[in-house]
Each structure stands twice: as structure tokens, then as C-alpha cells.
């Protein structure tokens, strides 16, 4: 017979499906990742990253191309190789990005372009930091101030730029060292996954003041690197099957829509990979199966830690005390 609550209502019980997923990590873990993603409003975090990412792509590449023109003056082959490497990260609008040219208008044009690109680039960094701090349940008073947070954003933007250069060098070395096209393709793909894994791991560590080790961020970094490559292939297929056959007007819409979907898909993958790291590191599984839908559930220890951490993350002052009590009265 079921126990009765304090007000006479029937006490919640654990159903057979819920009991099964609690006992089997292969099922309970992915459910916990999805629940953590939804608890943190993951779709909205991804949308925030998408907004700044979409805003910054063209200005950043324009600024990048201009800087390359100064640094690699007299080396047009290297300029084009590095630019092509950067463009390849966005298969949907690759041709349009190649035609951005460089910043004109003298010093004024360079300054205006730099400010616009910096705003977008720093916005992406700020959005990533907000997502990471939310996922890791970092108290608000422990997060970097407006100056330090933007310094971290600059580090992330520089990391992305250095990655493009490193990717270009990797491609060049692979093409020179291998003779067969198939071997070269495999070498480049494997090298790209390894390089992107390192980049994601570095970003995951830099984007939060919480002290993290490479081991804590490595699982999500590997998954993000692999899925990032998959999304690039899907983007290239989208260009070949949809954009190429569209009329001029429709192609513009298809490009904008495709770019938004591409960036948002990558942002969702990125946030989910953050949550994978958090759930693994903090052992936030198994979760109660119906906890998202009703209060009539038996919370697991992982539920209590997750909800308690979210409550403490709202702390604004170091002397502020926040505690969470889940006892029914």
C-alpha cells in the first residue's frame, strides 16, 4: 500500500520505467544530459550564441582578411590559403565569404570594421561564458566582472584565429607528406578532429572561472569536434542540393536561413557538450524520469544536487547564504 503525504494525498512512487533507467547508466546518463540542458534553458543559450555568431561572421572575416594583407604582404598564396581555411568552416556561405575582400576607407574604415567585428566577436565570447557558467552552476558573484569577462572573450577569439592558421599549416603539411588523395583526406580529417578537440577543451576551460582540468572537459570536447565535422559535411550537402538549384531571390533566403540553422545547430551541440561534461564531472545522474513534468516524483540524489546547485548559482554576494530543502511538509 502506498504511503500518504502530510495532507492526505498519495505519496509519489517510482514507476517501472523510471526504476529501469535509474539502474542502467547507458539510459539514465543521456536522459540526465537532456534534463540538464532543459533545466538550464539550453535552447535559449544556443540562440544567444547564434545571434552574436551570425552578427560577427562577415565583420570578423573582413578584419581577418585585412590583417592578413598587412602581415603577409607579398605572400598572396599564403593569404589565400589561410582565408580559404577560415571560409571552409562555413560551407553554406563559403563563396560569399571569399568575396568579402578587405577593409577599405583608410584608417577610419579599419577602425569602424574593427569595432563592429570586435563587438560581434566579444559577444560570442560573452555568450559562451554565460552558457558555461550556467551549466557549471557558478554563483553569479563568482563570475568575472565586465572587464575580466571581456578579456576572456578576447582570448577565445584569438584562439579561434590561431586555430585557423594551425589548420591551414596542418592541411599544407598533410598534402606535402602524403601522395594518395584518400590518405591525405583521412590525415586531414583526423588532424582536424584532434585540433578541434584541443580548441574546444581550451575554450571550455577559459570560458568559466571554475577550475577545470583537461580530463573534466575532454569528453564533451571530443564529441563536439566530431559533430562539428559532421555538421560541416551536412552544410556542404545543403549547398549542393538546395542553394545551387535555387533562383537568385530564393538563394539569398536559402543562404541566410541555412547559415542561421548551421550556426544554431553548432551552438546546440556546443551547449549539450558542456552539459555532458558537467553531468559526468558532478555525477548528475540518474534523474527522476518525470521531474520535468510534475512535483509528484521521488527525487534522486542527482536531482537534489542539480536543483540545489541552480539555486546557489543565483547568489549575488559572498556573504549571501542560499540553501535548498526538498523535504515535503
C-alpha positions as a printed Julia matrix, in Angstrom:
329×3 Matrix{Float64}:
  0.0    0.0     0.0
  1.28   3.45   -0.82
  2.23   5.87    1.93
  0.17   9.01    2.47
  1.54  12.56    2.36
  1.17  15.18    5.09
 -2.1   16.48    3.62
 -3.52  13.05    2.88
 -2.51  12.9    -0.79
 -0.87   9.76   -2.1
  2.93   9.86   -1.83
  4.81   9.58   -5.16
  6.33   6.29   -6.16
  8.97   5.19   -8.67
  7.45   3.53  -11.73
  8.98   0.55  -13.57
 10.36   2.6   -16.48
 11.84   5.17  -14.12
 13.34   2.4   -11.98
 14.88   0.81  -15.08
 16.61   3.99  -16.28
 17.89   4.69  -12.77
 19.59   1.31  -12.69
 21.09   1.46  -16.2
 23.57   4.31  -16.83
 23.51   3.78  -20.61
 19.93   5.1   -20.5
 19.98   7.24  -17.37
 23.01   9.27  -18.41
 21.68  10.64  -21.74
 18.35  11.39  -20.06
 20.21  13.34  -17.38
 22.11  15.32  -20.04
 18.87  16.26  -21.8
 17.24  17.24  -18.5
 20.23  19.38  -17.52
 20.12  21.01  -20.97
 16.44  21.86  -20.46
 16.92  22.93  -16.81
 19.5   25.47  -17.98
 17.27  26.71  -20.85
 19.8   25.31  -23.3
 17.86  26.28  -26.45
 17.93  29.93  -25.35
 21.65  29.77  -24.54
 22.23  28.37  -28.05
 20.07  31.13  -29.55
 22.16  33.78  -27.76
 25.37  32.28  -29.16
 23.75  32.12  -32.61
 22.79  35.81  -32.55
 26.31  37.03  -31.88
 27.82  34.39  -34.14
 25.66  35.47  -37.07
 26.41  39.12  -36.36
 30.17  38.64  -36.28
 30.96  36.25  -39.16
 31.36  38.74  -42.0
 32.98  41.58  -39.98
 35.43  39.2   -38.31
 36.45  37.62  -41.6
 36.74  41.06  -43.18
 39.02  42.21  -40.36
 40.92  38.92  -40.51
 41.49  39.33  -44.25
 42.7   42.91  -43.77
 45.17  41.93  -41.06
 46.46  39.11  -43.25
 47.05  41.65  -46.0
 49.34  43.64  -43.71
 51.13  40.71  -42.06
 51.6   38.6   -45.2
 52.2   41.4   -47.66
 53.88  39.97  -50.73
 52.66  36.43  -49.95
 49.29  36.24  -51.76
 49.4   32.42  -51.84
 49.56  32.18  -48.07
 46.91  34.86  -47.68
 44.51  32.92  -49.9
 45.32  29.58  -48.27
 44.61  30.87  -44.77
 41.47  32.69  -45.92
 40.19  29.54  -47.66
 40.82  27.58  -44.47
 38.72  30.04  -42.47
 35.97  30.03  -45.1
 35.82  26.23  -45.11
 34.44  26.37  -41.56
 31.22  27.85  -43.02
 30.33  25.68  -46.03
 26.91  27.24  -46.56
 28.2   30.73  -47.36
 31.74  29.87  -48.39
 31.68  31.61  -51.78
 30.14  34.77  -50.33
 32.7   34.89  -47.54
 35.56  34.54  -50.03
 34.38  37.71  -51.76
 34.36  39.91  -48.65
 37.68  41.46  -49.69
 39.44  43.71  -47.19
 38.52  46.77  -45.16
 38.76  49.96  -47.16
 38.33  53.63  -46.35
 41.75  54.09  -44.79
 42.17  54.29  -41.03
 38.51  55.23  -40.49
 37.24  52.17  -42.36
 39.66  49.94  -40.5
 38.58  51.33  -37.12
 34.85  51.04  -37.91
 35.27  47.5   -39.17
 37.42  46.56  -36.2
 34.85  47.93  -33.74
 32.0   46.05  -35.44
 33.96  42.82  -35.62
 35.1   43.17  -32.02
 31.52  43.75  -30.82
 30.33  40.6   -32.52
 33.36  38.55  -31.55
 33.26  39.61  -27.91
 29.52  38.96  -27.92
 30.14  35.34  -28.87
 32.7   35.08  -26.08
 30.3   36.62  -23.56
 27.52  34.26  -24.63
 29.83  31.25  -24.32
 30.89  32.34  -20.84
 27.29  32.81  -19.77
 26.41  29.35  -21.07
 29.41  27.74  -19.37
 28.77  29.46  -16.04
 25.12  28.47  -16.2
 25.96  24.85  -16.99
 28.56  24.6   -14.21
 26.24  26.43  -11.76
 28.84  29.08  -10.94
 27.43  31.62   -8.42
 26.87  35.0   -10.02
 29.15  36.79   -7.55
 31.98  34.39   -8.51
 31.78  35.16  -12.21
 34.28  37.57  -13.85
 33.46  41.27  -13.86
 32.74  43.18  -17.06
 36.44  43.8   -17.75
 37.83  40.35  -16.99
 34.99  38.61  -18.83
 35.77  40.56  -21.99
 39.46  39.75  -21.6
 38.48  36.09  -21.58
 36.39  36.69  -24.71
 39.42  38.18  -26.46
 41.4   35.06  -25.56
 38.71  32.86  -27.11
 38.6   34.94  -30.31
 42.4   34.78  -30.59
 42.25  31.03  -30.02
 39.82  30.68  -32.91
 42.1   32.75  -35.17
 45.18  30.73  -34.25
 43.21  27.56  -34.93
 42.51  28.69  -38.48
 46.22  29.27  -39.05
 47.13  25.93  -37.46
 44.51  24.17  -39.58
 46.0   25.71  -42.72
 49.5   24.57  -41.77
 48.17  21.09  -40.99
 46.48  20.85  -44.39
 49.63  22.04  -46.15
 51.85  19.54  -44.32
 49.43  16.69  -44.99
 49.25  17.49  -48.7
 53.03  17.6   -48.94
 53.69  14.48  -46.87
 51.11  12.17  -48.46
 50.81  11.07  -52.05
 47.41   9.36  -52.21
 44.32  11.54  -52.11
 42.46   9.12  -49.84
 45.28   9.01  -47.31
 45.52  12.78  -47.38
 41.8   13.13  -46.72
 41.95  10.75  -43.76
 45.01  12.52  -42.38
 43.35  15.92  -42.63
 40.1   14.68  -41.07
 41.85  13.03  -38.14
 44.11  16.04  -37.67
 41.1   18.38  -37.74
 39.3   16.36  -35.06
 42.38  16.36  -32.84
 42.92  20.1   -33.36
 39.27  20.97  -32.78
 39.22  18.79  -29.66
 42.11  20.8   -28.26
 40.4   24.08  -29.16
 37.07  23.1   -27.58
 38.87  21.91  -24.45
 40.72  25.22  -24.19
 37.53  27.22  -24.71
 35.66  25.15  -22.13
 38.41  25.85  -19.59
 38.83  29.57  -20.37
 35.09  30.29  -20.52
 34.48  29.77  -16.8
 36.27  30.83  -13.6
 35.62  27.37  -12.17
 38.91  25.48  -12.04
 38.58  22.64  -14.54
 41.05  20.02  -15.7
 41.5   18.74  -19.23
 40.09  15.42  -18.07
 36.85  17.1   -16.99
 36.28  18.8   -20.35
 37.74  16.15  -22.67
 34.58  14.01  -23.21
 32.48  16.94  -24.4
 35.4   18.33  -26.43
 35.83  15.1   -28.39
 32.1   14.82  -29.09
 31.91  18.49  -30.13
 34.88  18.1   -32.5
 33.34  15.05  -34.2
 29.85  16.54  -34.5
 31.29  19.83  -35.74
 32.84  17.95  -38.67
 29.55  16.15  -39.33
 27.65  19.44  -39.42
 30.19  20.85  -41.88
 29.54  17.92  -44.21
 25.79  18.41  -43.89
 26.24  22.11  -44.65
 28.18  21.29  -47.8
 25.41  18.89  -48.87
 22.83  21.62  -48.25
 24.71  23.95  -50.58
 24.92  21.33  -53.31
 21.3   20.19  -53.13
 19.34  23.31  -52.16
 21.25  26.55  -52.7
 22.8   25.61  -56.04
 19.41  24.94  -57.63
 17.58  27.96  -56.22
 16.76  31.18  -58.04
 18.58  34.39  -57.16
 15.91  35.57  -54.72
 15.38  32.15  -53.19
 19.11  31.55  -52.95
 19.5   34.65  -50.75
 16.81  33.37  -48.41
 18.3   29.87  -48.52
 21.75  31.22  -47.64
 20.54  33.29  -44.69
 18.26  30.54  -43.41
 20.93  27.89  -43.93
 23.57  29.96  -42.14
 21.28  30.54  -39.15
 20.44  26.84  -38.94
 24.11  25.93  -39.29
 25.24  28.27  -36.51
 22.34  27.31  -34.24
 22.99  23.6   -34.76
 26.63  24.09  -33.8
 25.59  26.17  -30.79
 23.17  23.47  -29.61
 25.9   20.84  -29.97
 28.29  23.07  -28.03
 25.87  23.61  -25.14
 24.96  19.91  -24.99
 28.66  19.02  -24.86
 29.06  21.47  -21.98
 26.25  19.66  -20.18
 27.87  16.28  -20.88
 31.0   17.44  -19.09
 29.0   18.79  -16.15
 26.83  15.69  -15.73
 29.89  13.45  -15.88
 32.05  15.55  -13.57
 29.34  16.3   -10.98
 27.7   12.88  -11.41
 24.27  14.39  -12.0
 22.61  11.13  -12.98
 20.28   9.32  -12.78
 17.45  11.84  -12.69
 13.82  11.23  -11.87
 12.09  10.48  -15.16
  9.07  12.73  -14.58
 10.78  15.55  -12.7
 10.33  17.95  -15.63
  6.58  17.41  -15.71
  5.27  17.12  -12.14
  6.11  17.58   -8.47
  4.73  14.11   -7.7
  8.1   12.4    -8.06
 10.71  10.75   -5.88
 13.81  12.87   -6.39
 17.16  11.19   -6.81
 20.34  12.44   -5.17
 21.35  13.81   -8.59
 18.08  15.78   -8.75
 18.81  17.33   -5.38
 22.36  18.28   -6.34
 21.23  19.73   -9.68
 18.4   21.82   -8.23
 20.47  22.87   -5.23
 23.32  23.96   -7.49
 20.95  26.0    -9.65
 19.6   27.76   -6.56
 23.09  28.56   -5.22
 24.12  29.85   -8.66
 21.82  32.84   -8.08
 23.99  34.09   -5.2
 24.86  37.76   -5.74
 27.05  38.43   -2.68
 29.72  36.38   -0.98
 28.02  36.78    2.41
 24.64  35.73    0.99
 23.53  32.26    2.12
 21.33  30.1    -0.1
 20.21  26.59    0.78
 17.74  24.19   -0.81
 15.35  21.96    1.16
 13.39  19.23   -0.61
 11.51  17.78    2.35
  7.75  17.5     1.89
  5.66  19.13    4.6
